[in-house]
Amino acid sequence: MAKKQQKSKQKLTQKQKEERIRVAEERAKREEAAKARKERGKQIFTIVVCVILALALGIPTIGLAVLGGGA
C-alpha cells in the first residue's frame, strides 16, 4: 500500500509540473502579445508625429509660395 501512495504522489507531482509548464507558456504568450501591442502603438505614434510635422512645415511653405507671389 505504501508503494501505491508513492506512485500516486509521483503522478500528482507530474501533473503539477505539467500544469506549471502550461501556465508559464500561457504567461509568456500574453507577455509577447502585450509587447507586440506596445510596439505597434509606438510605431503608430511615430507615424502620426511625422505626418503632423510634415504638415506643419509644408502648409506654411505652400501658403507663402501662393500668397507671396513673386515677391
HELIX and SHEET records of a PDB file:
HELIX    1   1 ALA A    2  GLY A   68  1                                  67    
END                                                                             
